[in-house]
Amino acid sequence: MKFPLPTILVPTTLLGLLAWAISDSADTQLEAAPMFIPVMVDSDGDGMDDVMEQNYGTSSATTDSDADTIGDMEELLRGTNPLVWDDVSTLPLAIPNLRIHAYTSGADTTLQVSTLRQAGLTHIQLFWATLNNFQRVRMSSLAHLPNSHNFYSVASPGMQLETYRLQIPTAALLNQQSMAVAVKGLVDGQGYVDQIQFSVHEGILMEFRRDATPTPQGGGGGLFPTDPGGQIPEEARSGEVCVQSLTQVGSIGGGQVLYQVSDSFCGALPTGICFSSCSAAVGDSVVGIDVIGLLAN
């Protein structure tokens, strides 16, 4: 069954800045634009750009920040912490995976789609959700934007790391109070979906990381600024992160899922930064994407 798509166009800011388009077709590749993009510099060649390394606290001078023989980006795809040494002999075998990450440097935000795979990544599609719209984005319509496509060797036998990077104006994300971006693709012939949820706090773009597990107090995820070298919210303090618990309150049509912030507090995390308005976010609405629905269609 085809996933129902609205006929309304992309929100005005995106339409003017990006010229994104709606499509129900499955595009396969995004060709790299022949240009040098400073924000996409990967000094150590591990699949994590320097800005992304700064965002996660890893080193841009070495491919393996914790010296456990598994590269930093490979660890993110395997679900381990690139800052914590692992005994490789005790880890389960690597399996294919698909992830999307975001990082900001001033006026530019990079979306990075990364996959750990054996055969390849095909049929890539992007999806954009706000509280009012859900859009499927044609990959070919993004080819005019700065982008790159790269391959990397990894420690996992028979595996390869593949990345697509796409640079968009940060203003397109700051225009919404809450938004989500998802990627869907076939990895080694199997369907995978991943998403990022964004929120804007005090005019600063934040991402919600479910895999942060930042405190001993409980579940939820942490809010992190997408620009590690940019502004931070007022009265921010280091060593903590804004922990949020999201409760699903319903579907709002199309591919959107609506959450409410049921708890929000500053919890301990040495590499995090929390802000005084963190607790005030309780009750806020946060949009997500129905990833199960995307996989089923």
Secondary structure as the mmCIF struct_conf table of DSSP 4:
data_model
#
loop_
_struct_conf.conf_type_id
_struct_conf.id
_struct_conf.beg_label_comp_id
_struct_conf.beg_label_asym_id
_struct_conf.beg_label_seq_id
_struct_conf.end_label_comp_id
_struct_conf.end_label_asym_id
_struct_conf.end_label_seq_id
HELX_LH_PP_P HELX_LH_PP_P1 LYS A 2 PRO A 4
BEND BEND1 THR A 7 ILE A 8
BEND BEND2 VAL A 10 VAL A 10
HELX_RH_AL_P HELX_RH_AL_P1 THR A 12 LEU A 18
STRN STRN1 ILE A 22 ILE A 22
BEND BEND3 SER A 25 SER A 25
HELX_LH_PP_P HELX_LH_PP_P2 GLU A 31 ALA A 33
BEND BEND4 PRO A 34 MET A 35
HELX_RH_3T_P HELX_RH_3T_P1 PRO A 38 MET A 40
TURN_TY1_P TURN_TY1_P1 SER A 43 ASP A 44
BEND BEND5 ASP A 46 MET A 48
HELX_RH_AL_P HELX_RH_AL_P2 ASP A 50 TYR A 56
TURN_TY1_P TURN_TY1_P2 GLY A 57 GLY A 57
BEND BEND6 SER A 60 ALA A 61
BEND BEND7 THR A 63 THR A 63
TURN_TY1_P TURN_TY1_P3 SER A 65 ASP A 66
BEND BEND8 ASP A 68 ILE A 70
HELX_RH_AL_P HELX_RH_AL_P3 ASP A 72 ARG A 78
TURN_TY1_P TURN_TY1_P4 GLY A 79 GLY A 79
TURN_TY1_P TURN_TY1_P5 PRO A 82 LEU A 83
BEND BEND9 VAL A 84 VAL A 84
HELX_RH_3T_P HELX_RH_3T_P2 VAL A 88 THR A 90
BEND BEND10 LEU A 91 LEU A 91
HELX_LH_PP_P HELX_LH_PP_P3 PRO A 92 ALA A 94
STRN STRN2 ASN A 97 SER A 105
TURN_TY1_P TURN_TY1_P6 GLY A 106 ALA A 107
STRN STRN3 ASP A 108 ARG A 117
BEND BEND11 GLN A 118 ALA A 119
STRN STRN4 LEU A 121 THR A 130
BEND BEND12 LEU A 131 ASN A 132
STRN STRN5 PHE A 134 VAL A 137
HELX_RH_3T_P HELX_RH_3T_P3 MET A 139 LEU A 142
TURN_TY1_P TURN_TY1_P7 ALA A 143 HIS A 144
BEND BEND13 LEU A 145 LEU A 145
STRN STRN6 ASN A 147 SER A 153
BEND BEND14 ALA A 155 SER A 156
TURN_TY1_P TURN_TY1_P8 PRO A 157 GLY A 158
STRN STRN7 GLN A 160 PRO A 169
HELX_RH_AL_P HELX_RH_AL_P4 THR A 170 LEU A 174
TURN_TY1_P TURN_TY1_P9 ASN A 175 ASN A 175
BEND BEND15 GLN A 176 GLN A 177
STRN STRN8 SER A 178 VAL A 187
TURN_TY1_P TURN_TY1_P10 ASP A 188 GLY A 189
STRN STRN9 GLN A 190 HIS A 201
TURN_TY1_P TURN_TY1_P11 GLU A 202 GLY A 203
STRN STRN10 ILE A 204 ARG A 209
HELX_RH_3T_P HELX_RH_3T_P4 ARG A 210 ALA A 212
TURN_TY1_P TURN_TY1_P12 PRO A 216 GLN A 217
STRN STRN11 GLY A 221 PRO A 225
BEND BEND16 THR A 226 THR A 226
TURN_TY1_P TURN_TY1_P13 PRO A 228 GLY A 229
BEND BEND17 GLY A 230 GLY A 230
TURN_TY1_P TURN_TY1_P14 GLU A 234 GLU A 235
STRN STRN12 ARG A 237 SER A 251
BEND BEND18 GLY A 253 GLY A 253
TURN_TY1_P TURN_TY1_P15 GLY A 254 GLY A 255
STRN STRN13 GLN A 256 CYS A 274
TURN_TY1_P TURN_TY1_P16 SER A 276 SER A 277
HELX_RH_3T_P HELX_RH_3T_P5 CYS A 278 ALA A 281
TURN_TY1_P TURN_TY1_P17 VAL A 282 GLY A 283
STRN STRN14 SER A 285 ILE A 289
HELX_RH_AL_P HELX_RH_AL_P5 VAL A 291 LEU A 295
TURN_TY1_P TURN_TY1_P18 ALA A 296 ALA A 296
#
